[in-house]
Amino acid sequence: MAVFSLITCAADLVIFFSVCYMQPPAPVAALSFNYPTFASSHNQYIEIEGNASVSVGYIDISANSVGNNVGRVFYKPPLQLWDAATGEVASFTTRFSFNIIAPSDRSKKGDGMAFFLTSYPSRLPVGHEGGENLSLTNQTVGNVSTGQNRFVAVEFDTFVNPFDPNTTNDHIGIDVNSVVSVTNESLPNFSLIGNMTATVDYNNNSRILSVKLWINGSTTPYTLSSMVDLKRALPENITIGFSASIGSAYEQHQLTSWYFKSSSSFEQKLAAKVASPPPPSSPSPPPPSLTPITSHSRRGGVVAGATVGASKKRREAEDGGWHGSDDDDDGEPIVEIEMGMGPRWFPYHELVDATKSFATEEKLGQGGFGAVYRGYLRELGLAVAIKRFAKDSSKQGRKEYKSEIKVISRLRHRNLVQLIGWCHGRTELLLVYELVPNRSLDVHLHGNGTFLTWPMRINIVHGLGSALLYLHEEWDQCVVHRDIKPSNVMLDESFNAKLGDFGLARLIDHAVGVQTMTHPSGTPGYLDPECVITGKASAESDVYSFGVVLLEVACGRRPMSLLDNQNNSLFRLVEWVWDLYGQGVVLKAADERLNNDYDATSMECVMAVGLWCVHPDRYARPSIRAAMTVLQSNGPLPVLPSKMPVPTYAPPMASSEGQLSSSTGMSSSSLTLTSITPR
């Protein structure tokens, strides 16, 4: 009881400091918030300036247009950085994910983006609306910003200026009241492209500001640090946020998630006291460390919650003791994810309220192990999709629930559905996702959805391919999805593709490449036939499913269906398209509803790559990177056999050098495939 009372007391103190953080001269107070995703309703706490705009799932910091624009996004309430009465300075840590999207002509890239701390309130530099200086300052190079224009920033610069000490275009730097960095780290040219995650930490004792940057799922970050006296560099109350600018070029800067937490030395000492072990004579184990968990109150403030121990106790009371530790998992409890900075736990009653008690009119669809409902989280001001599993539905259902949390909670990509949180209810398990407004791809291909033009279909194909490239090659482990199909491809308000449903996904080390499953999983028609026989899951089996989706998008026909004849024979899309390909008339397979309103070159390219991906021999299939290279350039196309090969699932043959044969030589089915020969 003594331990619990001490923790409760400490939590109450943290709550008090958080509520009072705008009332100097109280000790420097904590500020903590977490946005795993973004929506227009977040403007209660998030402000944008200049050309910035809010989209579903992310914020465009600079305008999605060519040239000469600047933008900022920042957290509205001020942060008390230091206290004049005590001289105390806050420490802080922040973690954020972002995308930089550049044109194919790399010489026309924009200027980059920055995380900044500046005087409160935030204001765009006057007179520099043309896209200079990352929208941090209007001072010319060499001059120092003063007064209310002071700033400290971490820049992710994609343009080399004459004053930059390095010769490469891309670099990260630490700026103190000037865009001439006090220190920087040179990166390979054109590396600041794609999905990235960064952490910025400041230690008030050492006065060290440090940066770590992971690019496209890499496991080894770029690092940079410098001693910065924030009390001398900035005023007491500051604004924190992000800025970006584009000169006479094109570049998109998208913020996809943002976590921030500051703390004072007083709170650090208190937390250390609470977390310290009891004296040797005490048989009691040490209590958990004090970790405030934040939420947004309905009054607009930011209030710290209780400790991890207390919150876990509360969760177990709500979920009936179920906390992700069944015998069928792989030894990684879900509680580990709870300490991360991405998805969060929701009380069951909040999700019941969000869905109007799971009302029938809010139901979006039904899956194999549960239903999906539309919901609205009032405190976050966010529309969501809530996936509902019955606890007693099946052992496989529970495994899918855990797999989705374990896998997708770690991933960040613009073409993946974002997991926002989860809940272990007493009788059911729930996952909370961003709501993707235009439903799934199959609704529009085969249902009563919007007619998809050929440009819309090409955009969807490219988006799905980009998601798979990230999963297979750009993250620190290969993520095999195992259930790629149109019903799992969601479409946002602009009909961009977002891959979802990671219930069957598995993590495979890049060095291993193949994982044997106890039983094949997937959907007939999209499932690699070899998986049915061998039980092996691999990136190649995902590529097969991707190929089927390519053919389905191009032809507008399901992979399997009953023919309207007396024999009720089965139509197989892959065999039909391959037969037309062999006759040299593959465009006859194009969706008749397009009424020939498509680019013949790109249509032929999608069909040829689709067939390449569904080659019965997985060693003759392309990697997702090779497939995307052809799709994005419209060629050169692969040369495939005129007749669909008969599948043989023997072990791969070894060459004279002892290496496995590949798609550029002799495959295990003894068929030659020259993947880069123009047709």
C-alpha positions as CSV (number, residue, x, y, z in Angstrom):
1,M,0.0,0.0,0.0
2,A,2.9,2.4,0.8
3,V,4.3,1.9,-2.7
4,F,0.9,2.5,-4.4
5,S,0.3,5.6,-2.3
6,L,3.7,7.0,-3.3
7,I,2.9,6.4,-7.0
8,T,-0.5,8.0,-6.7
9,C,1.0,11.0,-5.0
10,A,3.6,11.4,-7.7
11,A,1.0,11.1,-10.4
12,D,-1.1,13.8,-8.7
13,L,1.9,16.1,-8.6
14,V,2.5,15.5,-12.3
15,I,-1.2,16.3,-13.1
16,F,-0.8,19.5,-11.0
17,F,2.2,20.7,-12.9
18,S,0.7,19.9,-16.3
19,V,-2.5,21.8,-15.5
20,C,-0.5,24.8,-14.3
21,Y,2.2,25.0,-17.0
22,M,1.1,28.4,-18.2
23,Q,1.2,30.0,-14.7
24,P,4.7,31.3,-14.0
25,P,6.8,31.3,-11.9
26,A,5.8,27.7,-11.0
27,P,8.5,25.1,-11.7
28,V,9.0,24.4,-15.4
29,A,6.1,22.1,-16.3
30,A,5.7,19.1,-18.4
31,L,4.0,19.1,-21.8
32,S,3.1,15.8,-23.4
33,F,1.0,14.8,-26.4
34,N,0.9,12.1,-29.1
35,Y,-0.6,12.2,-32.6
36,P,-0.3,8.8,-34.3
37,T,-2.2,10.3,-37.2
38,F,-3.8,13.5,-38.2
39,A,-7.2,14.8,-39.3
40,S,-8.8,18.2,-40.0
41,S,-10.5,18.0,-36.6
42,H,-7.2,18.2,-34.8
43,N,-7.2,22.0,-35.4
44,Q,-8.2,22.4,-31.7
45,Y,-4.6,21.8,-30.8
46,I,-2.7,22.0,-34.2
47,E,-2.3,25.2,-36.1
48,I,-1.1,25.6,-39.7
49,E,0.3,28.7,-41.4
50,G,1.1,29.7,-44.9
51,N,0.6,27.0,-47.6
52,A,0.2,24.1,-45.1
53,S,-2.9,22.0,-45.2
54,V,-4.4,19.0,-43.3
55,S,-5.3,15.8,-45.1
56,V,-6.6,12.5,-43.8
57,G,-3.7,10.9,-42.0
58,Y,-1.1,13.5,-42.5
59,I,-0.3,17.3,-42.8
60,D,1.2,18.8,-45.9
61,I,3.6,21.3,-44.4
62,S,4.2,22.9,-47.7
63,A,1.7,23.2,-50.5
64,N,1.2,20.3,-52.9
65,S,2.2,22.5,-55.8
66,V,5.2,23.7,-57.8
67,G,7.4,26.4,-56.4
68,N,7.6,29.4,-54.1
69,N,5.6,28.4,-51.1
70,V,6.2,28.1,-47.4
71,G,4.3,26.5,-44.5
72,R,4.3,25.8,-40.9
73,V,2.5,23.4,-38.5
74,F,2.8,23.8,-34.8
75,Y,1.2,22.9,-31.4
76,K,-1.0,25.7,-30.3
77,P,-0.4,25.8,-26.5
78,P,3.0,27.3,-25.6
79,L,5.8,25.3,-24.0
80,Q,7.4,26.9,-20.9
81,L,11.0,26.1,-21.9
82,W,12.7,27.7,-18.8
83,D,11.8,29.6,-15.7
84,A,13.3,33.0,-15.0
85,A,12.7,32.7,-11.2
86,T,14.5,29.4,-10.8
87,G,16.7,29.3,-13.9
88,E,15.5,25.8,-14.5
89,V,15.4,24.5,-18.1
90,A,13.2,21.7,-19.4
91,S,14.4,18.6,-21.0
92,F,12.4,17.1,-23.9
93,T,12.2,14.3,-26.4
94,T,10.2,14.2,-29.6
95,R,9.7,11.6,-32.2
96,F,8.0,12.2,-35.6
97,S,7.5,10.4,-38.9
98,F,7.4,12.3,-42.2
99,N,7.5,11.8,-45.9
100,I,9.5,13.9,-48.4
101,I,8.2,13.3,-51.9
102,A,10.4,14.6,-54.7
103,P,10.0,14.8,-58.5
104,S,11.6,12.2,-60.7
105,D,13.9,15.0,-62.0
106,R,16.1,15.3,-58.9
107,S,17.6,18.6,-60.1
108,K,14.2,20.2,-59.4
109,K,14.0,19.2,-55.8
110,G,12.7,21.7,-53.2
111,D,14.5,23.0,-50.1
112,G,13.5,20.5,-47.3
113,M,11.9,20.9,-43.9
114,A,12.7,21.5,-40.2
115,F,11.6,20.8,-36.7
116,F,11.8,24.1,-34.8
117,L,11.5,25.8,-31.4
118,T,10.7,29.5,-31.7
119,S,9.2,32.4,-29.8
120,Y,5.6,32.2,-28.8
121,P,3.4,32.8,-30.7
122,S,4.6,31.4,-34.0
123,R,4.8,33.7,-37.0
124,L,6.0,33.1,-40.5
125,P,8.9,35.3,-41.5
126,V,7.6,38.5,-43.2
127,G,8.9,39.2,-46.7
128,H,10.2,35.7,-47.4
129,E,7.1,34.1,-49.0
130,G,9.2,33.0,-52.0
131,G,10.4,29.7,-50.4
132,E,13.7,30.6,-48.8
133,N,15.3,29.5,-45.5
134,L,13.0,26.6,-44.7
135,S,10.5,29.3,-43.6
136,L,12.5,29.7,-40.4
137,T,13.8,33.3,-40.8
138,N,13.8,36.4,-43.0
139,Q,17.4,37.2,-42.1
140,T,20.0,37.1,-44.8
141,V,22.8,34.6,-44.6
142,G,25.3,35.6,-41.9
143,N,22.8,37.6,-39.9
144,V,21.4,36.4,-36.6
145,S,17.7,36.4,-35.6
146,T,17.0,38.3,-32.4
147,G,14.1,39.1,-30.1
148,Q,10.9,37.5,-31.0
149,N,12.3,36.1,-34.2
150,R,14.8,33.7,-32.4
151,F,14.7,30.0,-33.2
152,V,16.5,26.7,-32.8
153,A,15.9,24.1,-35.5
154,V,16.9,20.7,-36.8
155,E,16.9,20.9,-40.5
156,F,16.4,18.1,-43.0
157,D,17.8,19.9,-46.0
158,T,17.5,18.7,-49.5
159,F,19.3,21.6,-51.2
160,V,22.9,22.5,-51.0
161,N,23.5,26.2,-50.4
162,P,26.8,28.0,-50.9
163,F,27.2,28.4,-47.1
164,D,26.6,24.7,-46.4
165,P,30.0,23.2,-45.6
166,N,29.3,19.9,-47.3
167,T,29.1,19.1,-51.0
168,T,26.1,16.8,-51.0
169,N,22.6,18.1,-51.6
170,D,21.1,16.2,-48.6
171,H,22.1,16.8,-45.0
172,I,20.8,17.3,-41.5
173,G,21.8,20.2,-39.4
174,I,21.3,22.0,-36.1
175,D,20.5,25.7,-36.5
176,V,20.6,28.4,-33.7
177,N,19.1,31.7,-34.8
178,S,20.6,31.3,-38.3
179,V,20.2,28.9,-41.2
180,V,23.9,28.5,-41.2
181,S,24.1,25.3,-39.1
182,V,26.3,25.1,-36.1
183,T,26.9,21.5,-37.0
184,N,25.6,19.2,-39.7
185,E,25.9,15.7,-41.1
186,S,26.2,15.0,-44.8
187,L,24.0,12.4,-46.3
188,P,24.1,10.6,-49.7
189,N,22.7,12.7,-52.5
190,F,18.9,12.3,-52.8
191,S,18.6,10.1,-49.7
192,L,16.0,12.4,-48.0
193,I,13.2,10.9,-50.0
194,G,10.4,8.6,-48.8
195,N,9.3,7.6,-45.3
196,M,11.4,8.7,-42.4
197,T,11.4,8.8,-38.6
198,A,13.4,11.1,-36.4
199,T,14.0,11.7,-32.7
200,V,15.2,14.9,-31.2
201,D,16.3,15.0,-27.6
202,Y,17.5,17.8,-25.3
203,N,19.2,17.1,-21.9
204,N,18.9,20.1,-19.6
205,N,22.0,18.9,-17.6
206,S,24.5,18.4,-20.4
207,R,22.7,21.0,-22.7
208,I,23.2,18.5,-25.6
209,L,20.7,18.6,-28.4
210,S,20.8,15.3,-30.3
211,V,19.2,14.0,-33.5
212,K,18.6,10.5,-34.9
213,L,17.2,9.9,-38.3
214,W,16.0,6.6,-39.8
215,I,15.3,6.6,-43.5
216,N,12.8,4.2,-45.1
217,G,12.9,1.7,-42.3
218,S,16.7,1.5,-41.9
219,T,17.9,0.0,-38.7
220,T,21.0,2.2,-38.4
221,P,20.2,5.9,-37.9
222,Y,22.1,9.0,-39.0
223,T,23.1,10.9,-35.8
224,L,24.0,14.5,-35.0
225,S,24.5,16.4,-31.7
226,S,25.7,19.7,-30.4
227,M,25.8,21.6,-27.2
228,V,23.0,24.3,-27.3
229,D,22.2,26.6,-24.4
230,L,18.4,26.9,-24.9
231,K,18.0,29.4,-22.1
232,R,20.3,31.9,-23.9
233,A,19.0,31.0,-27.4
234,L,15.2,31.3,-26.7
235,P,12.7,33.1,-24.6
236,E,10.8,31.4,-21.7
237,N,7.7,30.5,-23.6
238,I,8.1,29.0,-27.0
239,T,6.2,27.4,-29.9
240,I,7.2,23.9,-31.2
241,G,6.5,22.7,-34.7
242,F,7.6,22.1,-38.3
243,S,8.4,24.3,-41.2
244,A,9.1,23.7,-44.9
245,S,9.7,25.7,-48.0
246,I,9.9,25.2,-51.8
247,G,11.9,27.6,-54.0
248,S,11.4,27.3,-57.8
249,A,11.0,23.5,-57.7
250,Y,8.5,20.8,-56.4
251,E,8.7,18.8,-53.2
252,Q,6.1,17.6,-50.7
253,H,6.7,17.5,-47.0
254,Q,4.1,15.4,-45.1
255,L,4.0,15.0,-41.3
256,T,2.4,11.6,-40.5
257,S,2.9,11.3,-36.7
258,W,4.2,13.4,-33.8
259,Y,5.0,12.6,-30.2
260,F,6.4,15.1,-27.8
261,K,7.2,15.0,-24.0
262,S,9.0,17.6,-21.9
263,S,10.0,17.3,-18.3
264,S,11.8,19.3,-15.6
265,S,14.6,18.2,-13.3
266,F,12.1,18.3,-10.4
267,E,9.9,15.7,-12.1
268,Q,12.9,13.6,-13.1
269,K,14.0,13.4,-9.5
270,L,10.5,12.6,-8.4
271,A,10.2,9.8,-11.0
272,A,13.6,8.4,-10.0
273,K,12.5,8.4,-6.3
274,V,9.3,6.5,-7.2
275,A,11.2,4.1,-9.4
276,S,14.0,3.5,-6.9
277,P,14.2,0.0,-5.3
278,P,13.3,-0.5,-1.6
279,P,16.0,-1.0,0.9
280,P,17.5,-4.5,1.1
281,S,15.4,-5.4,4.2
282,S,12.1,-4.9,2.3
283,P,10.7,-8.0,0.5
284,S,8.6,-5.9,-1.9
285,P,9.7,-5.6,-5.5
286,P,10.4,-2.1,-6.9
287,P,7.4,-0.3,-8.3
288,P,7.3,0.6,-12.0
289,S,8.8,3.9,-13.2
290,L,6.6,6.9,-13.4
291,T,5.5,7.5,-17.0
292,P,2.8,10.1,-17.5
293,I,0.3,9.2,-20.3
294,T,-1.4,12.2,-21.9
295,S,-4.8,12.8,-23.3
296,H,-6.6,15.9,-24.6
297,S,-9.3,17.2,-22.2
298,R,-12.6,18.5,-23.6
299,R,-11.6,22.0,-22.3
300,G,-8.6,22.0,-24.7
301,G,-5.8,21.5,-22.1
302,V,-3.1,18.8,-21.9
303,V,-3.3,16.8,-18.8
304,A,-0.9,14.1,-17.7
305,G,-2.4,10.8,-16.6
306,A,-1.3,8.2,-14.1
307,T,1.5,5.7,-14.0
308,V,2.0,2.7,-16.2
309,G,1.3,0.5,-13.2
310,A,-1.9,2.3,-12.3
311,S,-3.1,2.5,-15.9
312,K,-2.4,-1.2,-16.5
313,K,-4.4,-2.0,-13.3
314,R,-7.3,0.0,-14.7
315,R,-7.0,-1.7,-18.1
316,E,-7.1,-5.1,-16.5
317,A,-10.2,-4.1,-14.7
318,E,-11.8,-3.2,-18.0
319,D,-10.6,-6.2,-20.0
320,G,-11.3,-8.9,-17.5
321,G,-7.6,-9.7,-17.1
322,W,-6.9,-10.5,-20.7
323,H,-3.8,-8.8,-21.7
324,G,-2.4,-10.5,-24.7
325,S,-0.7,-13.5,-23.1
326,D,-2.3,-16.6,-24.5
327,D,-0.4,-19.8,-25.2
328,D,-0.7,-19.3,-28.9
329,D,1.4,-16.1,-29.2
330,D,5.1,-15.9,-30.0
331,G,6.2,-14.7,-26.6
332,E,6.0,-10.9,-27.3
333,P,3.3,-9.5,-25.1
334,I,1.2,-6.6,-26.4
335,V,2.2,-4.5,-23.3
336,E,5.6,-3.9,-24.9
337,I,3.9,-1.9,-27.7
338,E,2.0,0.1,-25.1
339,M,5.2,1.9,-24.1
340,G,5.8,3.0,-27.7
341,M,4.9,6.3,-29.3
342,G,2.5,5.1,-31.9
343,P,-0.9,3.4,-31.3
344,R,-2.6,3.9,-27.9
345,W,-5.0,1.9,-25.7
346,F,-8.7,3.1,-25.6
347,P,-11.1,2.3,-22.8
348,Y,-13.9,0.0,-24.0
349,H,-16.7,2.5,-23.2
350,E,-15.1,5.1,-25.4
351,L,-15.3,2.8,-28.4
352,V,-18.9,1.8,-27.6
353,D,-19.8,5.5,-27.5
354,A,-17.8,6.1,-30.7
355,T,-19.9,3.5,-32.6
356,K,-23.3,4.3,-31.0
357,S,-23.1,0.9,-29.3
358,F,-21.9,-0.8,-32.5
359,A,-25.1,0.2,-34.3
360,T,-26.1,-1.6,-37.4
361,E,-26.0,1.6,-39.5
362,E,-22.4,2.1,-38.5
363,K,-21.3,-1.2,-39.7
364,L,-18.9,-1.0,-42.7
365,G,-18.2,-4.6,-43.4
366,Q,-17.8,-8.2,-42.2
367,G,-14.5,-10.1,-42.1
368,G,-13.6,-13.7,-41.4
369,F,-13.1,-13.0,-37.7
370,G,-15.2,-9.9,-37.0
371,A,-17.0,-6.8,-38.2
372,V,-15.7,-3.3,-38.9
373,Y,-17.7,-0.2,-37.7
374,R,-17.5,3.5,-38.4
375,G,-16.8,5.5,-35.2
376,Y,-16.1,9.0,-34.0
377,L,-13.7,9.7,-31.2
378,R,-14.9,12.9,-29.6
379,E,-11.9,13.8,-27.6
380,L,-9.6,13.4,-30.5
381,G,-12.1,14.8,-33.0
382,L,-11.3,11.9,-35.3
383,A,-13.4,9.6,-37.5
384,V,-12.1,6.0,-37.3
385,A,-12.8,2.5,-38.4
386,I,-13.1,0.0,-35.5
387,K,-12.4,-3.7,-36.1
388,R,-14.2,-5.9,-33.6
389,F,-13.1,-9.5,-32.8
390,A,-15.1,-11.8,-30.5
391,K,-12.7,-13.2,-27.9
392,D,-14.2,-16.7,-28.1
393,S,-14.5,-16.7,-31.9
394,S,-11.4,-18.8,-32.5
395,K,-7.8,-19.2,-31.6
396,Q,-7.0,-18.0,-35.1
397,G,-9.0,-14.8,-34.6
398,R,-7.0,-14.0,-31.5
399,K,-3.7,-14.6,-33.4
400,E,-4.8,-12.3,-36.1
401,Y,-5.7,-9.6,-33.6
402,K,-2.2,-9.8,-32.0
403,S,-0.5,-10.0,-35.4
404,E,-2.1,-6.8,-36.5
405,I,-1.0,-4.9,-33.4
406,K,2.5,-6.4,-33.4
407,V,3.2,-5.7,-37.1
408,I,1.3,-2.6,-38.2
409,S,1.9,-0.6,-35.1
410,R,5.6,-0.4,-36.1
411,L,5.0,0.7,-39.7
412,R,4.7,4.2,-41.1
413,H,4.0,4.7,-44.8
414,R,1.6,6.9,-46.7
415,N,0.2,3.8,-48.5
416,L,-0.6,1.8,-45.3
417,V,-3.7,2.1,-43.2
418,Q,-2.7,3.7,-39.9
419,L,-3.4,1.8,-36.7
420,I,-4.5,4.4,-34.1
421,G,-5.1,2.1,-31.1
422,W,-6.7,-1.0,-29.6
423,C,-8.8,-2.2,-26.7
424,H,-9.1,-5.6,-24.9
425,G,-12.7,-5.6,-23.9
426,R,-14.2,-8.2,-21.6
427,T,-15.8,-10.2,-24.3
428,E,-14.1,-8.8,-27.4
429,L,-10.9,-7.4,-28.9
430,L,-11.0,-4.2,-30.9
431,L,-8.6,-2.4,-33.2
432,V,-8.9,1.3,-34.1
433,Y,-7.8,2.5,-37.5
434,E,-7.9,5.7,-39.4
435,L,-11.1,5.9,-41.4
436,V,-10.3,5.7,-45.2
437,P,-13.4,7.3,-46.7
438,N,-13.7,5.7,-50.1
439,R,-13.9,2.1,-48.9
440,S,-12.1,-0.8,-50.5
441,L,-10.9,-1.3,-54.1
442,D,-13.2,-4.2,-54.7
443,V,-16.3,-2.1,-54.1
444,H,-15.3,0.1,-57.0
445,L,-14.2,-2.7,-59.3
446,H,-17.1,-5.0,-58.8
447,G,-19.7,-3.3,-56.7
448,N,-21.7,-0.1,-56.7
449,G,-18.8,2.3,-56.1
450,T,-17.2,5.0,-58.2
451,F,-16.2,4.1,-61.7
452,L,-12.4,4.0,-61.8
453,T,-10.8,5.6,-64.8
454,W,-7.5,4.3,-66.1
455,P,-5.4,7.1,-64.5
456,M,-7.1,6.4,-61.2
457,R,-6.3,2.7,-61.6
458,I,-2.7,3.4,-62.4
459,N,-2.4,5.5,-59.3
460,I,-3.8,2.8,-57.2
461,V,-1.4,0.2,-58.7
462,H,1.5,2.4,-58.0
463,G,0.4,3.1,-54.4
464,L,-0.1,-0.6,-53.6
465,G,3.3,-1.4,-55.1
466,S,5.0,1.4,-53.0
467,A,3.4,-0.1,-49.9
468,L,4.8,-3.6,-50.8
469,L,8.2,-2.2,-51.6
470,Y,8.3,-0.6,-48.1
471,L,7.2,-3.8,-46.5
472,H,9.5,-6.2,-48.4
473,E,12.7,-4.2,-48.7
474,E,12.7,-0.8,-46.9
475,W,11.9,-1.8,-43.3
476,D,14.3,-3.4,-41.0
477,Q,12.6,-6.8,-41.4
478,C,10.7,-8.2,-44.4
479,V,7.0,-8.0,-43.7
480,V,5.1,-10.6,-45.7
481,H,1.4,-9.5,-45.8
482,R,0.0,-12.9,-47.0
483,D,-3.5,-11.6,-47.9
484,I,-3.1,-9.0,-50.6
485,K,-6.5,-8.5,-52.4
486,P,-8.7,-5.6,-53.5
487,S,-10.9,-5.9,-50.3
488,N,-7.8,-5.1,-48.3
489,V,-6.8,-2.2,-50.4
490,M,-8.5,0.9,-49.0
491,L,-8.9,4.2,-50.9
492,D,-8.6,7.6,-49.3
493,E,-10.5,10.8,-50.3
494,S,-8.2,11.2,-53.4
495,F,-8.5,7.5,-54.3
496,N,-4.9,6.8,-53.2
497,A,-4.3,3.2,-52.2
498,K,-3.7,2.2,-48.5
499,L,-3.0,-1.4,-47.8
500,G,-4.7,-2.8,-44.6
501,D,-5.6,-5.9,-42.7
502,F,-2.3,-7.3,-41.3
503,G,-3.9,-10.2,-39.5
504,L,-2.0,-12.8,-41.4
505,A,1.2,-10.8,-41.7
506,R,4.6,-12.3,-40.6
507,L,8.0,-10.8,-40.0
508,I,10.9,-12.5,-41.8
509,D,14.5,-11.6,-41.5
510,H,15.9,-10.4,-44.8
511,A,18.7,-13.0,-44.6
512,V,16.1,-15.8,-44.3
513,G,13.7,-14.9,-47.0
514,V,11.2,-17.8,-46.5
515,Q,9.2,-18.9,-43.5
516,T,7.3,-22.2,-43.3
517,M,3.8,-21.9,-41.9
518,T,1.8,-24.6,-40.1
519,H,-0.9,-24.2,-42.7
520,P,-1.4,-22.0,-45.7
521,S,-3.3,-18.8,-45.2
522,G,-4.8,-16.4,-47.7
523,T,-7.7,-16.1,-50.1
524,P,-8.3,-18.5,-53.0
525,G,-7.6,-16.8,-56.3
526,Y,-4.9,-14.6,-54.8
527,L,-3.0,-17.2,-52.9
528,D,0.2,-18.4,-54.5
529,P,-0.4,-22.1,-55.5
530,E,3.0,-23.1,-54.1
531,C,1.9,-21.9,-50.6
532,V,-1.0,-24.4,-50.7
533,I,1.4,-27.3,-51.4
534,T,4.6,-26.3,-49.5
535,G,3.2,-24.0,-46.7
536,K,6.0,-21.5,-47.4
537,A,5.4,-17.8,-47.1
538,S,7.7,-15.4,-48.7
539,A,8.0,-12.1,-50.4
540,E,7.5,-13.9,-53.7
541,S,4.1,-15.2,-52.6
542,D,3.1,-11.6,-51.9
543,V,4.3,-10.7,-55.4
544,Y,2.0,-13.4,-56.8
545,S,-1.0,-11.8,-55.1
546,F,0.1,-8.4,-56.3
547,G,0.2,-9.8,-59.8
548,V,-3.4,-11.1,-59.5
549,V,-4.5,-7.6,-58.3
550,L,-2.8,-6.0,-61.3
551,L,-4.7,-8.2,-63.7
552,E,-7.9,-7.6,-61.8
553,V,-7.5,-3.9,-62.0
554,A,-6.7,-4.0,-65.7
555,C,-9.4,-6.4,-66.7
556,G,-12.1,-5.6,-64.2
557,R,-12.8,-9.3,-63.6
558,R,-12.4,-11.4,-60.5
559,P,-9.6,-14.0,-60.4
560,M,-12.1,-16.9,-60.4
561,S,-15.8,-17.0,-61.3
562,L,-18.3,-19.5,-62.6
563,L,-18.9,-19.2,-66.4
564,D,-22.5,-18.9,-67.5
565,N,-22.8,-22.2,-69.3
566,Q,-24.4,-25.6,-68.8
567,N,-21.2,-27.1,-67.4
568,N,-20.7,-24.4,-64.7
569,S,-17.0,-24.4,-65.6
570,L,-14.6,-22.1,-63.8
571,F,-13.2,-19.0,-65.3
572,R,-9.6,-18.4,-64.2
573,L,-8.3,-14.9,-64.9
574,V,-4.6,-15.7,-64.9
575,E,-5.0,-18.5,-67.5
576,W,-7.3,-16.4,-69.7
577,V,-4.9,-13.4,-69.8
578,W,-1.9,-15.5,-70.4
579,D,-3.6,-17.2,-73.3
580,L,-4.4,-13.8,-74.9
581,Y,-0.8,-12.8,-74.2
582,G,0.5,-15.8,-76.1
583,Q,-1.8,-15.0,-79.1
584,G,-0.4,-11.4,-79.1
585,V,-3.7,-9.8,-78.4
586,V,-3.5,-9.2,-74.6
587,L,-5.3,-5.8,-74.9
588,K,-8.5,-7.8,-75.6
589,A,-8.5,-8.6,-71.8
590,A,-8.8,-4.9,-70.9
591,D,-11.9,-3.9,-68.9
592,E,-14.7,-3.3,-71.4
593,R,-16.2,-0.6,-69.1
594,L,-13.2,1.6,-69.9
595,N,-14.5,1.8,-73.5
596,N,-10.9,1.9,-74.9
597,D,-10.3,5.1,-72.9
598,Y,-6.8,4.1,-71.7
599,D,-3.2,4.4,-72.7
600,A,-2.4,1.2,-74.6
601,T,1.3,1.2,-73.6
602,S,0.6,1.4,-69.8
603,M,-2.3,-1.1,-70.1
604,E,0.0,-3.6,-71.8
605,C,2.7,-2.9,-69.2
606,V,0.3,-3.6,-66.3
607,M,-0.8,-6.8,-67.8
608,A,2.7,-8.0,-68.7
609,V,4.0,-7.2,-65.2
610,G,0.9,-8.9,-63.7
611,L,1.7,-12.1,-65.6
612,W,5.4,-11.8,-64.7
613,C,4.4,-11.6,-61.0
614,V,2.0,-14.7,-61.2
615,H,4.6,-16.9,-62.9
616,P,4.1,-20.4,-61.4
617,D,7.8,-20.6,-60.5
618,R,8.5,-18.1,-57.7
619,Y,12.1,-18.0,-58.8
620,A,11.0,-16.6,-62.1
621,R,9.0,-13.8,-60.6
622,P,10.4,-10.3,-60.1
623,S,11.0,-8.7,-56.8
624,I,8.6,-6.0,-56.0
625,R,11.3,-3.4,-56.7
626,A,11.9,-4.9,-60.2
627,A,8.1,-4.9,-60.9
628,M,7.7,-1.3,-59.8
629,T,10.7,-0.2,-61.9
630,V,8.9,-1.5,-65.0
631,L,5.5,-0.2,-64.0
632,Q,6.7,3.3,-63.2
633,S,8.7,3.6,-66.5
634,N,6.2,1.7,-68.7
635,G,9.0,-0.7,-69.8
636,P,11.0,-2.4,-71.0
637,L,8.6,-5.3,-70.6
638,P,9.5,-8.8,-69.6
639,V,9.5,-11.6,-72.2
640,L,7.3,-14.4,-71.0
641,P,6.5,-17.9,-72.4
642,S,3.6,-17.8,-74.9
643,K,1.9,-20.6,-72.9
644,M,1.5,-20.5,-69.1
645,P,4.2,-22.8,-67.6
646,V,3.1,-25.9,-65.8
647,P,4.0,-25.3,-62.1
648,T,6.6,-27.5,-60.6
649,Y,7.5,-27.0,-56.9
650,A,10.9,-28.6,-56.7
651,P,13.8,-27.0,-54.7
652,P,15.7,-24.3,-56.7
653,M,18.5,-25.5,-59.0
654,A,22.0,-24.4,-58.2
655,S,24.2,-22.9,-60.9
656,S,27.9,-23.8,-61.4
657,E,28.8,-21.0,-59.0
658,G,26.6,-22.6,-56.4
659,Q,24.0,-19.8,-56.5
660,L,20.3,-20.1,-57.0
661,S,19.0,-19.4,-60.5
662,S,17.0,-16.2,-60.9
663,S,14.5,-14.6,-63.1
664,T,17.3,-13.6,-65.5
665,G,18.5,-17.2,-66.2
666,M,17.3,-20.8,-65.9
667,S,14.5,-21.3,-63.3
668,S,13.6,-24.4,-61.5
669,S,10.8,-25.0,-64.1
670,S,13.5,-25.1,-66.8
671,L,12.0,-22.0,-68.6
672,T,14.1,-19.2,-69.8
673,L,13.0,-15.7,-68.8
674,T,14.8,-12.6,-69.9
675,S,13.3,-10.0,-67.7
676,I,14.8,-6.9,-69.3
677,T,14.6,-7.7,-73.0
678,P,12.4,-5.2,-74.8
679,R,9.5,-6.7,-76.6
